[in-house]
Amino acid sequence: MIFPVMVAAVGWMITSVNFMQGDLVDIKSKMPALITQQGIPTDSPISAAARAQMKEDLVGRIQEIDVRVRLLEERNKGQK
């Protein structure tokens, strides 16, 4: 009476192990796209584009501040 239950349990266990093995192979196949060999995460196209936009904005703001500083320095030279 316990034999059919044991056979079903072993069958379920083998099926589960095969399913987990398939998931593991799928994850390992996608891993190089996510992490480099050195262990550094790679950028997705969305985050890379957002970072490039942010860098452009920051460079623009830095240039504006540089111009303002130069104008203030020139104004201070003229007052002295």
Backbone as CSV, one residue per row, in Angstrom:
resi,resn,N_x,N_y,N_z,CA_x,CA_y,CA_z,C_x,C_y,C_z
1,MET,0.809,-1.186,0.000,0.000,0.000,0.000,0.869,1.274,0.000
2,ILE,1.983,1.235,0.651,2.850,2.410,0.695,3.712,2.512,-0.567
3,PHE,3.858,1.411,-1.275,4.707,1.401,-2.468,4.239,2.395,-3.539
4,PRO,2.963,2.475,-3.900,2.541,3.456,-4.910,2.791,4.906,-4.466
5,VAL,2.632,5.170,-3.179,2.887,6.517,-2.675,4.364,6.844,-2.805
6,MET,5.226,5.902,-2.487,6.675,6.108,-2.604,7.075,6.317,-4.064
7,VAL,6.508,5.547,-4.963,6.816,5.703,-6.387,6.360,7.084,-6.871
8,ALA,5.187,7.522,-6.443,4.689,8.841,-6.835,5.580,9.945,-6.261
9,ALA,6.019,9.781,-5.022,6.885,10.782,-4.400,8.227,10.862,-5.119
10,VAL,8.809,9.735,-5.459,10.084,9.720,-6.186,9.889,10.324,-7.576
11,GLY,8.801,10.039,-8.234,8.506,10.629,-9.546,8.365,12.141,-9.456
12,TRP,7.655,12.587,-8.431,7.504,14.037,-8.233,8.850,14.693,-7.949
13,MET,9.696,14.024,-7.150,11.005,14.564,-6.809,11.880,14.662,-8.060
14,ILE,11.873,13.660,-8.890,12.673,13.681,-10.121,12.180,14.781,-11.049
15,THR,10.870,14.944,-11.166,10.303,16.005,-11.994,10.709,17.374,-11.469
16,SER,10.659,17.542,-10.158,11.044,18.823,-9.551,12.518,19.121,-9.785
17,VAL,13.368,18.119,-9.642,14.805,18.312,-9.865,15.054,18.675,-11.319
18,ASN,14.378,18.032,-12.245,14.545,18.366,-13.659,14.085,19.798,-13.944
19,PHE,12.997,20.217,-13.323,12.497,21.580,-13.500,13.502,22.592,-12.946
20,MET,14.026,22.322,-11.753,15.031,23.222,-11.170,16.306,23.257,-12.008
21,GLN,16.684,22.126,-12.567,17.870,22.084,-13.417,17.647,22.921,-14.676
22,GLY,16.459,22.860,-15.241,16.135,23.683,-16.401,16.189,25.165,-16.078
23,ASP,15.663,25.536,-14.906,15.737,26.930,-14.474,17.181,27.368,-14.272
24,LEU,17.992,26.516,-13.684,19.394,26.845,-13.447,20.154,27.028,-14.760
25,VAL,19.896,26.184,-15.722,20.535,26.329,-17.040,20.095,27.624,-17.698
26,ASP,18.810,27.952,-17.569,18.302,29.203,-18.138,18.966,30.414,-17.487
27,ILE,19.099,30.399,-16.171,19.735,31.507,-15.449,21.204,31.613,-15.836
28,LYS,21.902,30.493,-15.893,23.328,30.519,-16.257,23.534,30.993,-17.693
29,SER,22.607,30.697,-18.569,22.761,31.145,-19.957,22.551,32.650,-20.079
30,LYS,21.736,33.225,-19.203,21.492,34.669,-19.228,22.504,35.450,-18.399
31,MET,23.274,34.788,-17.563,24.192,35.447,-16.649,25.240,36.309,-17.353
32,PRO,25.862,35.882,-18.453,26.864,36.748,-19.089,26.294,38.078,-19.561
33,ALA,25.011,38.130,-19.831,24.396,39.384,-20.251,24.177,40.316,-19.065
34,LEU,24.209,39.789,-17.851,23.949,40.589,-16.667,25.205,40.966,-15.900
35,ILE,26.181,40.068,-15.868,27.393,40.287,-15.072,28.599,39.910,-15.919
36,THR,29.629,40.765,-15.908,30.847,40.486,-16.662,31.673,39.423,-15.944
37,GLN,32.741,38.978,-16.586,33.617,37.974,-15.987,34.276,38.493,-14.711
38,GLN,34.449,39.816,-14.613,35.070,40.412,-13.430,34.065,40.584,-12.285
39,GLY,32.801,40.252,-12.524,31.784,40.364,-11.487,31.102,41.714,-11.434
40,ILE,31.291,42.529,-12.467,30.685,43.859,-12.509,29.370,43.781,-13.277
41,PRO,28.271,44.279,-12.701,26.999,44.256,-13.424,27.065,45.117,-14.685
42,THR,26.453,44.643,-15.749,26.416,45.394,-16.992,25.200,46.317,-17.010
43,ASP,25.282,47.331,-17.850,24.181,48.279,-17.971,23.131,47.756,-18.928
44,SER,21.902,47.990,-18.572,20.842,47.738,-19.523,20.773,48.958,-20.437
45,PRO,20.212,48.813,-21.633,20.124,49.979,-22.528,19.351,51.140,-21.905
46,ILE,18.370,50.845,-21.086,17.567,51.906,-20.468,18.398,52.682,-19.453
47,SER,19.124,51.969,-18.585,19.914,52.672,-17.573,21.101,53.382,-18.201
48,ALA,21.670,52.815,-19.264,22.787,53.484,-19.936,22.321,54.784,-20.587
49,ALA,21.146,54.766,-21.192,20.612,55.982,-21.814,20.282,57.024,-20.753
50,ALA,19.719,56.592,-19.635,19.398,57.531,-18.555,20.670,58.135,-17.975
51,ARG,21.708,57.320,-17.815,22.965,57.830,-17.293,23.611,58.801,-18.271
52,ALA,23.536,58.529,-19.565,24.083,59.442,-20.568,23.341,60.775,-20.548
53,GLN,22.020,60.734,-20.407,21.226,61.964,-20.332,21.589,62.760,-19.089
54,MET,21.741,62.073,-17.962,22.104,62.738,-16.721,23.491,63.377,-16.832
55,LYS,24.405,62.677,-17.493,25.758,63.216,-17.676,25.719,64.478,-18.532
56,GLU,24.917,64.459,-19.599,24.784,65.648,-20.449,24.217,66.829,-19.665
57,ASP,23.208,66.558,-18.838,22.620,67.621,-18.014,23.645,68.197,-17.041
58,LEU,24.409,67.320,-16.404,25.416,67.781,-15.451,26.520,68.577,-16.128
59,VAL,26.949,68.131,-17.302,27.979,68.872,-18.032,27.455,70.255,-18.406
60,GLY,26.205,70.330,-18.838,25.606,71.624,-19.165,25.539,72.547,-17.961
61,ARG,25.142,72.004,-16.815,25.071,72.818,-15.598,26.460,73.277,-15.160
62,ILE,27.443,72.409,-15.267,28.811,72.782,-14.898,29.316,73.900,-15.802
63,GLN,29.016,73.810,-17.080,29.433,74.872,-18.001,28.748,76.192,-17.659
64,GLU,27.468,76.151,-17.306,26.754,77.371,-16.905,27.391,77.990,-15.658
65,ILE,27.709,77.145,-14.689,28.329,77.638,-13.459,29.701,78.223,-13.763
66,ASP,30.453,77.596,-14.662,31.766,78.111,-15.040,31.645,79.507,-15.647
67,VAL,30.661,79.687,-16.516,30.450,81.010,-17.128,30.073,82.034,-16.061
68,ARG,29.201,81.668,-15.142,28.793,82.590,-14.079,29.980,82.978,-13.195
69,VAL,30.824,82.009,-12.870,31.994,82.293,-12.043,32.926,83.252,-12.768
70,ARG,33.140,83.015,-14.059,34.009,83.920,-14.827,33.429,85.328,-14.866
71,LEU,32.131,85.448,-15.057,31.500,86.768,-15.058,31.650,87.461,-13.705
72,LEU,31.462,86.723,-12.622,31.629,87.302,-11.294,33.082,87.736,-11.056
73,GLU,34.013,86.928,-11.532,35.427,87.297,-11.362,35.751,88.550,-12.162
74,GLU,35.211,88.642,-13.370,35.453,89.844,-14.180,34.819,91.060,-13.532
75,ARG,33.642,90.913,-12.974,32.970,92.009,-12.319,33.764,92.472,-11.082
76,ASN,34.315,91.507,-10.333,35.121,91.862,-9.166,36.417,92.566,-9.580
77,LYS,37.021,92.173,-10.686,38.231,92.833,-11.174,37.931,94.269,-11.585
78,GLY,36.761,94.477,-12.163,36.365,95.823,-12.599,36.064,96.739,-11.433
79,GLN,35.619,96.230,-10.314,35.282,97.044,-9.154,36.507,97.442,-8.360
80,LYS,37.576,96.692,-8.459,38.780,96.990,-7.668,39.619,98.030,-8.271
